[in-house]
């Protein structure tokens, strides 16, 4: 007998809850919707052009992004407290933990091979339309960007705005009172979401990072999972320190 998907999801959801109650949860979170994901799911709304921003945010053509990586509310079982950000580097997802076994899930771009970062941090600062100050290491890798830089208050960089590679918002990740130089930020390349192409930072579609920015406060806990296999939980049914540093 073949069970309908709704029955399978209910059974596995109950099994997941029993694992959590028994202290057997694998990793910081279980996305109850992943196994039931279909690539032809209708994309959610929320990617229209934004005209209320200081700089224009263009509409995103959602047909060019796998619908799985578009923002949505999902069932999510985790031991992390409500309000925590969990980044599953392997799955290319960022979760904002919500009450009632739910989370807000966003697709992200992550660090290219050899440029990933993992660990536990806090949001040490937030900035709208931040300036970008590339580190010396990035300039060494990309000498072509030198001609794009201009003098700013904290050094040579690119002023916040339409041409800035870190997009509309920046969340600065700090650990042990020090800036890690890793960020969660927007991007000029929304169609790279779901890929490992950044310099180590977590990049988001501008509409998504604006949405996330409004929901988190300074001090928010951020858990970034390693990119290796088996580290992202279990899938079940259903530069200057005051600049942006590296741009992913």
N, C-alpha and C positions, 0 to 999 in steps of 0.2 A: 504494500500500500504506500502510495506517495502522499505525504502530508503537504497541505498547502503552505506557502511561505509564511503566512501569518501565524500558523501553528508552530512551525519550526522556530520562528523568531521568539514566540512566547516561551517555548521550552528552554531555548538557550539563554534567554534573558533571566529566567528563574535560576538556571544553573549558574550563571555568572554571579548573581546576587548571593547564592549559597557559598560560592568560593570566597567572595569578599568577606562575608560574615564569618567564615572559617579561618580568615587570616591567610588565605592562599592566593591572593591576587598577584598576577604576574605583571610586574612593572607598575608604574604609577597610574595607568588608566586602561580601561577596556572600552573600545568604541563598539557599541552594540549594533551599529548600522553598517559596518564595513562589509561583511560577507554578503549582505543583501543589496549592495550598491550596484546599480546598473549604469553603464556609460551613456545610456540614452535617457536617463532621468531628465525631466524638464528642469532647466536651470532656474535658480531662484532669482528674484528681482533684487534691485539695489545696486545696479551697476550703471545707472544713467549718469549723464554729465552733471557735475556739481557747479552751480553758478554762484553760490554763496561764499565760496572760498576766496582768499586774497588773490589767488592765481587760478586760472581755469583748470579743472579736472575733467578730462575728456571721458565720454562714455566708453565703456569696455565692450568690445564685441565678444559676447560670451560664447558664440559659436566657435571661437578660436581657442577656447580653454576647455579642457575636459570638465564636464559638469561636476565630477567628483571633487574638484578643487574649488568650487564656488561655495561661498558662505552659506551655512545652514545650521539649524538647531538639530541636535542628535541626542540619542540616549548614550550616556557615558558613565561608566562605573569606575570610581577612583577613590583612593584613600586620601588624596590631596584635598585641602579645604576649599570651600567655595571662594572664587576670586583668583585662584592660582592659574597661571599660564603654563601649559604643558606643550612643549614643541617635540613632536615625533619626527626626528630628522629623517629616519628611514622611510616613513610613509608620506613625508612632505605635508604634514598637517600641524596646525597650531590650534590648541583647544583652550578655551576660556571656561573654567569649571563653573557651573551654575547649580542652583539648588535642585533637589528632587531627582538626582541621577541624570542630569542633563548637562550639556555643554554646547557652547557656540564654537563651531568648527570652521576654520579658514584654511584654504590651500596656501602653501608658502613655497618659495624658492629657498634652497639651502646652499651651504658651502660646497664648492667643487672638491674633488678628491684632493686630500692633503690640506684642505683649508677649513675643515669643520671644527666646531667647538662644542663641548658638552659640559654639563655640570648644573649646579644650582646657583642662581643669582637673584638679585632684586632689581626692580626698576628704580634706578637711582636718580633719573631725571627724565623729563618729557619735554618735547619741543615741537611746535608747529612750524612747518616749512623751514627746517633747520638748514644752516650752512653746512657745507661739506668740506672737511679738511683731510685730504688723502695722506696716509702715513708715508714715511720714506720707503718702506718696503713695497707699498703699492706703486709708488712712482717708479721704483726700480723695475717692477714688473711691467708697468705701462707707461713708458716715457712719453708716449703720445699725448698724455693728458696735461703735460706741463703747460702747453700753450693755451689751455682752457682755464688756467688758474689766474686769479687776480688778488691783490692785497685786501684782506678783510681784517676785522678787529683782532682775531686770534691767529693770524698767519695767512698764508696763501691758500686759497680754496675757491669754491664756487658758492655764491650766495644762494640762499633759499629761494626757490621759485620754479618756474616751469621747466627750466633746463637742468635742474639739480638732480643728480642720479639717486639721491636718497628719498625723493618724493615729498609727500605732503606732511608726514609726521615721522617723528623719531622717538623710540623708547630706548634709553641708554641702560645697558646691563652692568650692574656693579656687583662685586663680591668682596667681602671682608673690607669694606670701606674704600675699595679701589675700583676705578673704571676698568672694565675688561677690554674696552675698545670694540666690543661686539654690540650690535644693535638689532632691534626689530624696526624696520622702516619701510617706506613705500618704494616705488620703482618707476623708472621710465620705460621698463620692458615688461608690461603686465602679462605678455604671452609666454614668458619663461617660468611662470608659476607652475610648480610641480616638477621642476628640474633642479639639478645640482650644478649651479653655474656661478654662484656668488663667491665673494672673497671671504666667506665665513659667516657673514651676517644673515639674518632671517629677513627675506624680502617678501612684501605683500603687495597686492593690488592697492592702489591709493584709496579706493573706496573702502576696502577692508581695513586698512591700517587706521583710517579716520574713524571707522566704527569701533575698532578695538581701543584706540586711544581714549575715546570718550567713556569707556567702561572700566578703565583701570586707573589706579592711583599710584603715586610714588610710594615705594615700599612693597609693591606687589611681588609675590614670589614667582620666579620663573624657573621651570625645570626643563632643561634641554637634554633630550636623550641622545646617547651615542648613535652614530649612523650604522653601526655593525648589525648583522642579522641577529634576530632574537632579542634585541634590546628595546623594542618599541611596544611592549605589552602584547596582549593576545587579541587577535581579531575573532569576533564571534558574529552571530547573526545580526540581521537587521542592517697717528696724528696728535694734536693738542687734545687734552682730556675734556675740554669744554666744547670741542667741535664734534662732528659726527664720526671722525676717525674713518676706518675702512667703510667703503660702500659696497654692499653686497648686491 
